[in-house]
Amino acid sequence: MEKTNIQQQNIKSIEQINEKYSKEYNLVITESKKVPQQFEKARQVFVQTYQQVLKSTVESWHNTYKFLSKQYQENADKYDKEILLLQKEIEKKESELIYKQEKIEEDIETKEHYLYNQILEIEELKNKLLCYKNIELSNHLKRILIFK
């Protein structure tokens, strides 16, 4: 009888354990069946959030690119205009320098021609004076006349 009592207590104990673990097992199974649904909901939220962030990032990049592109184009246009103005100014200065150089060369040529004519006149005068070499003039006057 004592054996039977112990067996019944063991059976009762096993039933209690089975019942307890059965409830917990069923609870775990129920919860585990919810996981795919929760995962699907979380995945959808993640995908929506990802798509919004991606869209926002792309729009932000596009706006930044558009702004920088516009700014770059404005700067490029500004520098092109400045370069054209500088090129025109350089061309103007070059043409002024060429004109001045031509004028200087003309002046030099005119003065050289003038000097050459003066030298010729002086030489002519010297030659004429040589004709009067025999005339007695003071040495001082002779030097003045023959430019020595």
N, CA, C and O atoms as a GROMACS GRO file, in nm:
protein
  592
    1MET      N    1   0.078  -0.116   0.000
    1MET     CA    2   0.000   0.000   0.000
    1MET      C    3   0.085   0.127   0.000
    1MET      O    4   0.059   0.224  -0.070
    2GLU      N    5   0.181   0.119   0.077
    2GLU     CA    6   0.270   0.233   0.077
    2GLU      C    7   0.328   0.252  -0.063
    2GLU      O    8   0.348   0.366  -0.107
    3LYS      N    9   0.353   0.148  -0.129
    3LYS     CA   10   0.405   0.153  -0.264
    3LYS      C   11   0.302   0.219  -0.353
    3LYS      O   12   0.337   0.301  -0.438
    4THR      N   13   0.181   0.184  -0.336
    4THR     CA   14   0.074   0.239  -0.416
    4THR      C   15   0.058   0.388  -0.386
    4THR      O   16   0.035   0.468  -0.476
    5ASN      N   17   0.071   0.421  -0.264
    5ASN     CA   18   0.061   0.562  -0.225
    5ASN      C   19   0.174   0.644  -0.289
    5ASN      O   20   0.154   0.755  -0.338
    6ILE      N   21   0.287   0.587  -0.285
    6ILE     CA   22   0.403   0.656  -0.344
    6ILE      C   23   0.385   0.666  -0.494
    6ILE      O   24   0.417   0.769  -0.554
    7GLN      N   25   0.334   0.562  -0.556
    7GLN     CA   26   0.311   0.563  -0.700
    7GLN      C   27   0.206   0.669  -0.735
    7GLN      O   28   0.220   0.741  -0.834
    8GLN      N   29   0.103   0.676  -0.654
    8GLN     CA   30  -0.003   0.774  -0.681
    8GLN      C   31   0.050   0.915  -0.662
    8GLN      O   32   0.016   1.007  -0.737
    9GLN      N   33   0.133   0.931  -0.562
    9GLN     CA   34   0.193   1.064  -0.541
    9GLN      C   35   0.284   1.100  -0.659
    9GLN      O   36   0.288   1.214  -0.706
   10ASN      N   37   0.356   1.000  -0.703
   10ASN     CA   38   0.444   1.023  -0.819
   10ASN      C   39   0.362   1.055  -0.943
   10ASN      O   40   0.398   1.143  -1.021
   11ILE      N   41   0.253   0.982  -0.962
   11ILE     CA   42   0.167   1.006  -1.079
   11ILE      C   43   0.108   1.146  -1.069
   11ILE      O   44   0.103   1.220  -1.167
   12LYS      N   45   0.062   1.179  -0.949
   12LYS     CA   46   0.004   1.310  -0.929
   12LYS      C   47   0.110   1.419  -0.952
   12LYS      O   48   0.082   1.521  -1.015
   13SER      N   49   0.225   1.395  -0.903
   13SER     CA   50   0.336   1.489  -0.920
   13SER      C   51   0.372   1.505  -1.068
   13SER      O   52   0.398   1.615  -1.116
   14ILE      N   53   0.374   1.393  -1.138
   14ILE     CA   54   0.405   1.394  -1.281
   14ILE      C   55   0.295   1.468  -1.357
   14ILE      O   56   0.324   1.545  -1.449
   15GLU      N   57   0.172   1.447  -1.318
   15GLU     CA   58   0.060   1.515  -1.383
   15GLU      C   59   0.069   1.666  -1.361
   15GLU      O   60   0.046   1.746  -1.452
   16GLN      N   61   0.104   1.703  -1.236
   16GLN     CA   62   0.118   1.845  -1.207
   16GLN      C   63   0.232   1.907  -1.290
   16GLN      O   64   0.220   2.016  -1.346
   17ILE      N   65   0.341   1.833  -1.296
   17ILE     CA   66   0.456   1.880  -1.377
   17ILE      C   67   0.415   1.889  -1.524
   17ILE      O   68   0.444   1.988  -1.591
   18ASN      N   69   0.347   1.785  -1.573
   18ASN     CA   70   0.301   1.785  -1.712
   18ASN      C   71   0.206   1.900  -1.738
   18ASN      O   72   0.215   1.968  -1.840
   19GLU      N   73   0.117   1.921  -1.646
   19GLU     CA   74   0.020   2.028  -1.663
   19GLU      C   75   0.090   2.165  -1.664
   19GLU      O   76   0.062   2.251  -1.748
   20LYS      N   77   0.182   2.180  -1.567
   20LYS     CA   78   0.255   2.306  -1.559
   20LYS      C   79   0.334   2.330  -1.688
   20LYS      O   80   0.325   2.438  -1.747
   21TYR      N   81   0.412   2.231  -1.731
   21TYR     CA   82   0.494   2.246  -1.852
   21TYR      C   83   0.410   2.249  -1.978
   21TYR      O   84   0.448   2.310  -2.078
   22SER      N   85   0.297   2.183  -1.974
   22SER     CA   86   0.207   2.184  -2.088
   22SER      C   87   0.153   2.326  -2.109
   22SER      O   88   0.147   2.374  -2.223
   23LYS      N   89   0.114   2.392  -2.001
   23LYS     CA   90   0.066   2.530  -2.011
   23LYS      C   91   0.178   2.620  -2.064
   23LYS      O   92   0.156   2.700  -2.155
   24GLU      N   93   0.297   2.605  -2.008
   24GLU     CA   94   0.410   2.687  -2.051
   24GLU      C   95   0.447   2.656  -2.196
   24GLU      O   96   0.481   2.745  -2.274
   25TYR      N   97   0.440   2.527  -2.231
   25TYR     CA   98   0.470   2.486  -2.368
   25TYR      C   99   0.369   2.548  -2.464
   25TYR      O  100   0.406   2.603  -2.568
   26ASN      N  101   0.241   2.541  -2.428
   26ASN     CA  102   0.136   2.599  -2.511
   26ASN      C  103   0.154   2.752  -2.522
   26ASN      O  104   0.134   2.810  -2.629
   27LEU      N  105   0.191   2.813  -2.411
   27LEU     CA  106   0.215   2.957  -2.411
   27LEU      C  107   0.332   2.991  -2.505
   27LEU      O  108   0.324   3.086  -2.582
   28VAL      N  109   0.440   2.913  -2.497
   28VAL     CA  110   0.557   2.934  -2.585
   28VAL      C  111   0.517   2.912  -2.731
   28VAL      O  112   0.557   2.990  -2.818
   29ILE      N  113   0.440   2.809  -2.757
   29ILE     CA  114   0.395   2.781  -2.895
   29ILE      C  115   0.310   2.896  -2.946
   29ILE      O  116   0.328   2.942  -3.059
   30THR      N  117   0.218   2.943  -2.862
   30THR     CA  118   0.131   3.054  -2.902
   30THR      C  119   0.216   3.178  -2.931
   30THR      O  120   0.196   3.247  -3.032
   31GLU      N  121   0.311   3.206  -2.842
   31GLU     CA  122   0.399   3.321  -2.861
   31GLU      C  123   0.487   3.303  -2.985
   31GLU      O  124   0.509   3.399  -3.059
   32SER      N  125   0.535   3.183  -3.007
   32SER     CA  126   0.622   3.159  -3.123
   32SER      C  127   0.544   3.172  -3.253
   32SER      O  128   0.602   3.207  -3.356
   33LYS      N  129   0.413   3.144  -3.249
   33LYS     CA  130   0.332   3.163  -3.370
   33LYS      C  131   0.311   3.312  -3.399
   33LYS      O  132   0.288   3.351  -3.514
   34LYS      N  133   0.321   3.394  -3.296
   34LYS     CA  134   0.305   3.539  -3.314
   34LYS      C  135   0.433   3.602  -3.372
   34LYS      O  136   0.426   3.706  -3.436
   35VAL      N  137   0.548   3.538  -3.350
   35VAL     CA  138   0.677   3.595  -3.393
   35VAL      C  139   0.680   3.627  -3.543
   35VAL      O  140   0.720   3.737  -3.580
   36PRO      N  141   0.637   3.534  -3.632
   36PRO     CA  142   0.640   3.570  -3.775
   36PRO      C  143   0.552   3.690  -3.807
   36PRO      O  144   0.588   3.774  -3.890
   37GLN      N  145   0.436   3.699  -3.740
   37GLN     CA  146   0.348   3.814  -3.763
   37GLN      C  147   0.415   3.943  -3.714
   37GLN      O  148   0.414   4.046  -3.782
   38GLN      N  149   0.475   3.933  -3.594
   38GLN     CA  150   0.544   4.051  -3.540
   38GLN      C  151   0.663   4.088  -3.630
   38GLN      O  152   0.690   4.206  -3.656
   39PHE      N  153   0.734   3.985  -3.676
   39PHE     CA  154   0.847   4.009  -3.766
   39PHE      C  155   0.800   4.077  -3.894
   39PHE      O  156   0.863   4.171  -3.942
   40GLU      N  157   0.688   4.029  -3.949
   40GLU     CA  158   0.635   4.086  -4.073
   40GLU      C  159   0.596   4.232  -4.052
   40GLU      O  160   0.625   4.317  -4.136
   41LYS      N  161   0.531   4.260  -3.938
   41LYS     CA  162   0.495   4.399  -3.908
   41LYS      C  163   0.621   4.485  -3.892
   41LYS      O  164   0.629   4.595  -3.947
   42ALA      N  165   0.719   4.433  -3.818
   42ALA     CA  166   0.844   4.506  -3.797
   42ALA      C  167   0.917   4.526  -3.930
   42ALA      O  168   0.974   4.632  -3.955
   43ARG      N  169   0.914   4.423  -4.016
   43ARG     CA  170   0.980   4.432  -4.146
   43ARG      C  171   0.915   4.541  -4.231
   43ARG      O  172   0.983   4.619  -4.297
   44GLN      N  173   0.780   4.545  -4.229
   44GLN     CA  174   0.708   4.646  -4.306
   44GLN      C  175   0.742   4.787  -4.256
   44GLN      O  176   0.765   4.879  -4.334
   45VAL      N  177   0.746   4.801  -4.123
   45VAL     CA  178   0.782   4.931  -4.065
   45VAL      C  179   0.925   4.967  -4.107
   45VAL      O  180   0.953   5.080  -4.145
   46PHE      N  181   1.014   4.869  -4.099
   46PHE     CA  182   1.153   4.892  -4.139
   46PHE      C  183   1.162   4.932  -4.286
   46PHE      O  184   1.231   5.028  -4.320
   47VAL      N  185   1.093   4.860  -4.373
   47VAL     CA  186   1.096   4.890  -4.517
   47VAL      C  187   1.042   5.030  -4.542
   47VAL      O  188   1.100   5.106  -4.619
   48GLN      N  189   0.929   5.064  -4.478
   48GLN     CA  190   0.872   5.198  -4.497
   48GLN      C  191   0.971   5.306  -4.448
   48GLN      O  192   0.995   5.406  -4.516
   49THR      N  193   1.025   5.282  -4.330
   49THR     CA  194   1.122   5.378  -4.275
   49THR      C  195   1.243   5.389  -4.367
   49THR      O  196   1.290   5.499  -4.395
   50TYR      N  197   1.293   5.274  -4.413
   50TYR     CA  198   1.409   5.273  -4.503
   50TYR      C  199   1.378   5.348  -4.631
   50TYR      O  200   1.460   5.427  -4.679
   51GLN      N  201   1.259   5.324  -4.687
   51GLN     CA  202   1.221   5.391  -4.811
   51GLN      C  203   1.210   5.543  -4.790
   51GLN      O  204   1.251   5.622  -4.875
   52GLN      N  205   1.153   5.583  -4.675
   52GLN     CA  206   1.142   5.726  -4.645
   52GLN      C  207   1.281   5.789  -4.629
   52GLN      O  208   1.308   5.896  -4.682
   53VAL      N  209   1.367   5.721  -4.554
   53VAL     CA  210   1.503   5.773  -4.535
   53VAL      C  211   1.577   5.779  -4.668
   53VAL      O  212   1.645   5.877  -4.697
   54LEU      N  213   1.563   5.675  -4.748
   54LEU     CA  214   1.628   5.672  -4.880
   54LEU      C  215   1.576   5.785  -4.967
   54LEU      O  216   1.654   5.857  -5.030
   55LYS      N  217   1.444   5.801  -4.970
   55LYS     CA  218   1.384   5.908  -5.051
   55LYS      C  219   1.432   6.044  -5.002
   55LYS      O  220   1.469   6.130  -5.082
   56SER      N  221   1.431   6.062  -4.871
   56SER     CA  222   1.477   6.188  -4.812
   56SER      C  223   1.625   6.213  -4.846
   56SER      O  224   1.663   6.325  -4.881
   57THR      N  225   1.705   6.109  -4.836
   57THR     CA  226   1.847   6.122  -4.868
   57THR      C  227   1.868   6.156  -5.014
   57THR      O  228   1.948   6.243  -5.048
   58VAL      N  229   1.795   6.088  -5.101
   58VAL     CA  230   1.807   6.114  -5.245
   58VAL      C  231   1.763   6.257  -5.276
   58VAL      O  232   1.830   6.327  -5.352
   59GLU      N  233   1.652   6.301  -5.219
   59GLU     CA  234   1.605   6.437  -5.241
   59GLU      C  235   1.705   6.538  -5.189
   59GLU      O  236   1.735   6.638  -5.255
   60SER      N  237   1.757   6.512  -5.070
   60SER     CA  238   1.856   6.601  -5.012
   60SER      C  239   1.981   6.608  -5.100
   60SER      O  240   2.033   6.716  -5.127
   61TRP      N  241   2.027   6.492  -5.145
   61TRP     CA  242   2.145   6.488  -5.233
   61TRP      C  243   2.115   6.562  -5.363
   61TRP      O  244   2.198   6.638  -5.413
   62HIS      N  245   1.996   6.538  -5.418
   62HIS     CA  246   1.958   6.602  -5.544
   62HIS      C  247   1.955   6.754  -5.527
   62HIS      O  248   2.007   6.828  -5.611
   63ASN      N  249   1.892   6.801  -5.418
   63ASN     CA  250   1.884   6.945  -5.393
   63ASN      C  251   2.024   7.004  -5.372
   63ASN      O  252   2.055   7.112  -5.424
   64THR      N  253   2.106   6.933  -5.297
   64THR     CA  254   2.244   6.979  -5.275
   64THR      C  255   2.320   6.983  -5.406
   64THR      O  256   2.389   7.080  -5.436
   65TYR      N  257   2.305   6.877  -5.485
   65TYR     CA  258   2.372   6.870  -5.615
   65TYR      C  259   2.324   6.982  -5.705
   65TYR      O  260   2.403   7.049  -5.772
   66LYS      N  261   2.192   7.003  -5.707
   66LYS     CA  262   2.134   7.107  -5.791
   66LYS      C  263   2.186   7.244  -5.747
   66LYS      O  264   2.222   7.327  -5.831
   67PHE      N  265   2.189   7.267  -5.615
   67PHE     CA  266   2.238   7.394  -5.563
   67PHE      C  267   2.385   7.412  -5.598
   67PHE      O  268   2.426   7.517  -5.648
   68LEU      N  269   2.465   7.308  -5.570
   68LEU     CA  270   2.609   7.318  -5.598
   68LEU      C  271   2.634   7.332  -5.748
   68LEU      O  272   2.723   7.405  -5.790
   69SER      N  273   2.555   7.261  -5.827
   69SER     CA  274   2.569   7.269  -5.972
   69SER      C  275   2.537   7.410  -6.019
   69SER      O  276   2.608   7.467  -6.102
   70LYS      N  277   2.429   7.467  -5.966
   70LYS     CA  278   2.390   7.603  -6.002
   70LYS      C  279   2.498   7.701  -5.957
   70LYS      O  280   2.536   7.791  -6.031
   71GLN      N  281   2.547   7.681  -5.835
   71GLN     CA  282   2.650   7.768  -5.782
   71GLN      C  283   2.778   7.755  -5.865
   71GLN      O  284   2.843   7.854  -5.897
   72TYR      N  285   2.812   7.632  -5.900
   72TYR     CA  286   2.930   7.608  -5.984
   72TYR      C  287   2.913   7.678  -6.119
   72TYR      O  288   3.006   7.742  -6.168
   73GLN      N  289   2.795   7.663  -6.178
   73GLN     CA  290   2.770   7.724  -6.309
   73GLN      C  291   2.778   7.876  -6.300
   73GLN      O  292   2.834   7.941  -6.388
   74GLU      N  293   2.721   7.932  -6.193
   74GLU     CA  294   2.728   8.077  -6.174
   74GLU      C  295   2.873   8.123  -6.162
   74GLU      O  296   2.914   8.222  -6.222
   75ASN      N  297   2.952   8.048  -6.082
   75ASN     CA  298   3.093   8.082  -6.066
   75ASN      C  299   3.168   8.067  -6.198
   75ASN      O  300   3.250   8.151  -6.234
   76ALA      N  301   3.139   7.959  -6.270
   76ALA     CA  302   3.205   7.937  -6.399
   76ALA      C  303   3.170   8.049  -6.496
   76ALA      O  304   3.258   8.099  -6.567
   77ASP      N  305   3.043   8.090  -6.500
   77ASP     CA  306   3.002   8.201  -6.587
   77ASP      C  307   3.072   8.330  -6.547
   77ASP      O  308   3.120   8.406  -6.632
   78LYS      N  309   3.078   8.354  -6.417
   78LYS     CA  310   3.144   8.475  -6.366
   78LYS      C  311   3.291   8.476  -6.406
   78LYS      O  312   3.343   8.578  -6.453
   79TYR      N  313   3.359   8.361  -6.388
   79TYR     CA  314   3.501   8.354  -6.424
   79TYR      C  315   3.521   8.366  -6.574
   79TYR      O  316   3.619   8.425  -6.620
   80ASP      N  317   3.430   8.309  -6.652
   80ASP     CA  318   3.440   8.322  -6.798
   80ASP      C  319   3.431   8.469  -6.838
   80ASP      O  320   3.508   8.517  -6.922
   81LYS      N  321   3.335   8.542  -6.779
   81LYS     CA  322   3.321   8.684  -6.810
   81LYS      C  323   3.446   8.761  -6.769
   81LYS      O  324   3.494   8.846  -6.844
   82GLU      N  325   3.499   8.730  -6.650
   82GLU     CA  326   3.620   8.798  -6.604
   82GLU      C  327   3.737   8.768  -6.697
   82GLU      O  328   3.817   8.857  -6.728
   83ILE      N  329   3.748   8.644  -6.741
   83ILE     CA  330   3.856   8.606  -6.833
   83ILE      C  331   3.843   8.682  -6.964
   83ILE      O  332   3.942   8.731  -7.018
   84LEU      N  333   3.720   8.691  -7.017
   84LEU     CA  334   3.698   8.765  -7.141
   84LEU      C  335   3.736   8.912  -7.126
   84LEU      O  336   3.799   8.970  -7.213
   85LEU      N  337   3.696   8.971  -7.013
   85LEU     CA  338   3.731   9.111  -6.988
   85LEU      C  339   3.883   9.128  -6.980
   85LEU      O  340   3.939   9.222  -7.037
   86LEU      N  341   3.948   9.036  -6.909
   86LEU     CA  342   4.094   9.044  -6.897
   86LEU      C  343   4.162   9.025  -7.033
   86LEU      O  344   4.259   9.093  -7.065
   87GLN      N  345   4.110   8.932  -7.114
   87GLN     CA  346   4.167   8.911  -7.247
   87GLN      C  347   4.151   9.037  -7.332
   87GLN      O  348   4.244   9.076  -7.403
   88LYS      N  349   4.033   9.100  -7.326
   88LYS     CA  350   4.011   9.224  -7.402
   88LYS      C  351   4.107   9.334  -7.354
   88LYS      O  352   4.164   9.408  -7.434
   89GLU      N  353   4.123   9.342  -7.222
   89GLU     CA  354   4.212   9.444  -7.166
   89GLU      C  355   4.357   9.418  -7.209
   89GLU      O  356   4.431   9.510  -7.242
   90ILE      N  357   4.396   9.290  -7.208
   90ILE     CA  358   4.532   9.254  -7.253
   90ILE      C  359   4.550   9.290  -7.400
   90ILE      O  360   4.651   9.348  -7.438
   91GLU      N  361   4.451   9.256  -7.482
   91GLU     CA  362   4.459   9.288  -7.624
   91GLU      C  363   4.469   9.440  -7.645
   91GLU      O  364   4.546   9.487  -7.729
   92LYS      N  365   4.391   9.515  -7.568
   92LYS     CA  366   4.395   9.661  -7.577
   92LYS      C  367   4.534   9.712  -7.539
   92LYS      O  368   4.591   9.795  -7.610
   93LYS      N  369   4.588   9.663  -7.428
   93LYS     CA  370   4.720   9.706  -7.382
   93LYS      C  371   4.827   9.667  -7.485
   93LYS      O  372   4.918   9.745  -7.513
   94GLU      N  373   4.815   9.546  -7.541
   94GLU     CA  374   4.912   9.504  -7.643
   94GLU      C  375   4.906   9.597  -7.763
   94GLU      O  376   5.009   9.637  -7.815
   95SER      N  377   4.785   9.631  -7.807
   95SER     CA  378   4.772   9.717  -7.923
   95SER      C  379   4.825   9.857  -7.892
   95SER      O  380   4.886   9.921  -7.977
   96GLU      N  381   4.801   9.907  -7.768
   96GLU     CA  382   4.858  10.036  -7.727
   96GLU      C  383   5.009  10.031  -7.728
   96GLU      O  384   5.075  10.124  -7.774
   97LEU      N  385   5.065   9.920  -7.676
   97LEU     CA  386   5.211   9.907  -7.673
   97LEU      C  387   5.269   9.900  -7.814
   97LEU      O  388   5.373   9.961  -7.842
   98ILE      N  389   5.202   9.827  -7.901
   98ILE     CA  390   5.249   9.818  -8.041
   98ILE      C  391   5.245   9.957  -8.105
   98ILE      O  392   5.339   9.996  -8.174
   99TYR      N  393   5.138  10.031  -8.081
   99TYR     CA  394   5.127  10.167  -8.137
   99TYR      C  395   5.240  10.254  -8.082
   99TYR      O  396   5.307  10.325  -8.158
  100LYS      N  397   5.262  10.250  -7.950
  100LYS     CA  398   5.368  10.330  -7.888
  100LYS      C  399   5.505  10.290  -7.943
  100LYS      O  400   5.590  10.375  -7.970
  101GLN      N  401   5.525  10.159  -7.958
  101GLN     CA  402   5.653  10.111  -8.012
  101GLN      C  403   5.674  10.163  -8.154
  101GLN      O  404   5.784  10.206  -8.189
  102GLU      N  405   5.569  10.159  -8.237
  102GLU     CA  406   5.579  10.210  -8.374
  102GLU      C  407   5.611  10.360  -8.373
  102GLU      O  408   5.693  10.407  -8.452
  103LYS      N  409   5.545  10.434  -8.284
  103LYS     CA  410   5.571  10.578  -8.274
  103LYS      C  411   5.715  10.604  -8.232
  103LYS      O  412   5.783  10.690  -8.288
  104ILE      N  413   5.761  10.527  -8.133
  104ILE     CA  414   5.900  10.543  -8.087
  104ILE      C  415   5.996  10.511  -8.201
  104ILE      O  416   6.094  10.583  -8.222
  105GLU      N  417   5.969  10.402  -8.273
  105GLU     CA  418   6.055  10.366  -8.386
  105GLU      C  419   6.054  10.475  -8.493
  105GLU      O  420   6.158  10.506  -8.551
  106GLU      N  421   5.937  10.533  -8.519
  106GLU     CA  422   5.928  10.643  -8.616
  106GLU      C  423   6.008  10.763  -8.567
  106GLU      O  424   6.082  10.826  -8.643
  107ASP      N  425   5.992  10.794  -8.436
  107ASP     CA  426   6.068  10.906  -8.379
  107ASP      C  427   6.218  10.882  -8.390
  107ASP      O  428   6.294  10.971  -8.427
  108ILE      N  429   6.258  10.761  -8.358
  108ILE     CA  430   6.401  10.727  -8.366
  108ILE      C  431   6.450  10.742  -8.510
  108ILE      O  432   6.556  10.798  -8.535
  109GLU      N  433   6.370  10.691  -8.603
  109GLU     CA  434   6.409  10.701  -8.744
  109GLU      C  435   6.417  10.847  -8.789
  109GLU      O  436   6.509  10.887  -8.860
  110THR      N  437   6.319  10.926  -8.746
  110THR     CA  438   6.320  11.068  -8.781
  110THR      C  439   6.442  11.137  -8.722
  110THR      O  440   6.510  11.214  -8.790
  111LYS      N  441   6.471  11.108  -8.596
  111LYS     CA  442   6.586  11.171  -8.530
  111LYS      C  443   6.717  11.122  -8.590
  111LYS      O  444   6.812  11.199  -8.606
  112GLU      N  445   6.722  10.993  -8.624
  112GLU     CA  446   6.843  10.942  -8.691
  112GLU      C  447   6.862  11.013  -8.825
  112GLU      O  448   6.974  11.052  -8.860
  113HIS      N  449   6.754  11.029  -8.899
  113HIS     CA  450   6.760  11.098  -9.028
  113HIS      C  451   6.805  11.243  -9.007
  113HIS      O  452   6.890  11.295  -9.080
  114TYR      N  453   6.747  11.307  -8.905
  114TYR     CA  454   6.785  11.444  -8.873
  114TYR      C  455   6.933  11.452  -8.838
  114TYR      O  456   7.005  11.538  -8.888
  115LEU      N  457   6.977  11.360  -8.750
  115LEU     CA  458   7.118  11.358  -8.710
  115LEU      C  459   7.210  11.332  -8.830
  115LEU      O  460   7.315  11.394  -8.845
  116TYR      N  461   7.168  11.241  -8.915
  116TYR     CA  462   7.247  11.211  -9.034
  116TYR      C  463   7.260  11.335  -9.123
  116TYR      O  464   7.368  11.366  -9.173
  117ASN      N  465   7.149  11.407  -9.141
  117ASN     CA  466   7.151  11.531  -9.220
  117ASN      C  467   7.239  11.636  -9.153
  117ASN      O  468   7.313  11.708  -9.220
  118GLN      N  469   7.231  11.644  -9.022
  118GLN     CA  470   7.315  11.741  -8.949
  118GLN      C  471   7.462  11.707  -8.966
  118GLN      O  472   7.546  11.794  -8.987
  119ILE      N  473   7.492  11.578  -8.956
  119ILE     CA  474   7.632  11.534  -8.976
  119ILE      C  475   7.678  11.567  -9.117
  119ILE      O  476   7.790  11.613  -9.137
  120LEU      N  477   7.592  11.544  -9.213
  120LEU     CA  478   7.626  11.576  -9.352
  120LEU      C  479   7.652  11.726  -9.368
  120LEU      O  480   7.749  11.767  -9.432
  121GLU      N  481   7.566  11.807  -9.309
  121GLU     CA  482   7.585  11.952  -9.316
  121GLU      C  483   7.716  11.993  -9.250
  121GLU      O  484   7.790  12.076  -9.302
  122ILE      N  485   7.742  11.932  -9.134
  122ILE     CA  486   7.867  11.964  -9.064
  122ILE      C  487   7.987  11.926  -9.151
  122ILE      O  488   8.083  12.002  -9.162
  123GLU      N  489   7.980  11.809  -9.211
  123GLU     CA  490   8.091  11.765  -9.295
  123GLU      C  491   8.107  11.858  -9.417
  123GLU      O  492   8.218  11.889  -9.458
  124GLU      N  493   7.996  11.901  -9.471
  124GLU     CA  494   8.000  11.995  -9.584
  124GLU      C  495   8.066  12.126  -9.542
  124GLU      O  496   8.151  12.182  -9.611
  125LEU      N  497   8.022  12.171  -9.425
  125LEU     CA  498   8.081  12.296  -9.374
  125LEU      C  499   8.230  12.280  -9.348
  125LEU      O  500   8.309  12.371  -9.374
  126LYS      N  501   8.268  12.165  -9.295
  126LYS     CA  502   8.410  12.139  -9.271
  126LYS      C  503   8.488  12.144  -9.402
  126LYS      O  504   8.595  12.204  -9.413
  127ASN      N  505   8.428  12.078  -9.502
  127ASN     CA  506   8.494  12.078  -9.633
  127ASN      C  507   8.505  12.220  -9.690
  127ASN      O  508   8.607  12.255  -9.750
  128LYS      N  509   8.402  12.300  -9.671
  128LYS     CA  510   8.406  12.437  -9.721
  128LYS      C  511   8.511  12.518  -9.646
  128LYS      O  512   8.581  12.602  -9.702
  129LEU      N  513   8.519  12.489  -9.518
  129LEU     CA  514   8.617  12.562  -9.437
  129LEU      C  515   8.760  12.527  -9.477
  129LEU      O  516   8.852  12.609  -9.468
  130LEU      N  517   8.776  12.404  -9.521
  130LEU     CA  518   8.910  12.362  -9.562
  130LEU      C  519   8.961  12.447  -9.680
  130LEU      O  520   9.081  12.468  -9.697
  131CYS      N  521   8.866  12.494  -9.758
  131CYS     CA  522   8.903  12.581  -9.869
  131CYS      C  523   8.966  12.710  -9.817
  131CYS      O  524   9.050  12.771  -9.882
  132TYR      N  525   8.925  12.748  -9.699
  132TYR     CA  526   8.976  12.873  -9.642
  132TYR      C  527   9.089  12.848  -9.545
  132TYR      O  528   9.118  12.931  -9.459
  133LYS      N  529   9.151  12.737  -9.558
  133LYS     CA  530   9.257  12.696  -9.466
  133LYS      C  531   9.375  12.793  -9.475
  133LYS      O  532   9.441  12.822  -9.375
  134ASN      N  533   9.400  12.838  -9.589
  134ASN     CA  534   9.515  12.925  -9.608
  134ASN      C  535   9.492  13.064  -9.550
  134ASN      O  536   9.587  13.141  -9.533
  135ILE      N  537   9.370  13.097  -9.522
  135ILE     CA  538   9.341  13.228  -9.466
  135ILE      C  539   9.388  13.228  -9.323
  135ILE      O  540   9.372  13.131  -9.248
  136GLU      N  541   9.447  13.338  -9.287
  136GLU     CA  542   9.501  13.349  -9.154
  136GLU      C  543   9.391  13.389  -9.056
  136GLU      O  544   9.341  13.501  -9.058
  137LEU      N  545   9.358  13.298  -8.974
  137LEU     CA  546   9.261  13.326  -8.869
  137LEU      C  547   9.326  13.284  -8.738
  137LEU      O  548   9.420  13.205  -8.736
  138SER      N  549   9.277  13.336  -8.636
  138SER     CA  550   9.333  13.296  -8.507
  138SER      C  551   9.304  13.148  -8.483
  138SER      O  552   9.203  13.094  -8.530
  139ASN      N  553   9.392  13.085  -8.412
  139ASN     CA  554   9.375  12.941  -8.384
  139ASN      C  555   9.242  12.914  -8.315
  139ASN      O  556   9.174  12.814  -8.341
  140HIS      N  557   9.208  13.003  -8.230
  140HIS     CA  558   9.082  12.987  -8.158
  140HIS      C  559   8.964  12.990  -8.256
  140HIS      O  560   8.875  12.906  -8.245
  141LEU      N  561   8.962  13.079  -8.345
  141LEU     CA  562   8.856  13.090  -8.442
  141LEU      C  563   8.856  12.972  -8.538
  141LEU      O  564   8.750  12.924  -8.579
  142LYS      N  565   8.974  12.926  -8.574
  142LYS     CA  566   8.983  12.808  -8.661
  142LYS      C  567   8.921  12.687  -8.593
  142LYS      O  568   8.844  12.613  -8.655
  143ARG      N  569   8.954  12.667  -8.469
  143ARG     CA  570   8.897  12.551  -8.397
  143ARG      C  571   8.745  12.558  -8.392
  143ARG      O  572   8.678  12.457  -8.409
  144ILE      N  573   8.693  12.673  -8.371
  144ILE     CA  574   8.547  12.692  -8.364
  144ILE      C  575   8.488  12.659  -8.501
  144ILE      O  576   8.386  12.591  -8.509
  145LEU      N  577   8.546  12.705  -8.602
  145LEU     CA  578   8.491  12.688  -8.735
  145LEU      C  579   8.502  12.544  -8.785
  145LEU      O  580   8.411  12.494  -8.850
  146ILE      N  581   8.611  12.478  -8.755
  146ILE     CA  582   8.623  12.341  -8.802
  146ILE      C  583   8.582  12.237  -8.696
  146ILE      O  584   8.597  12.116  -8.715
  147PHE      N  585   8.532  12.284  -8.589
  147PHE     CA  586   8.473  12.200  -8.483
  147PHE      C  587   8.571  12.099  -8.428
  147PHE      O  588   8.538  11.981  -8.411
  148LYS      N  589   8.690  12.144  -8.401
  148LYS     CA  590   8.788  12.053  -8.343
  148LYS      C  591   8.821  12.096  -8.203
  148LYS      O  592   8.903  12.033  -8.136
   0.00000   0.00000   0.00000
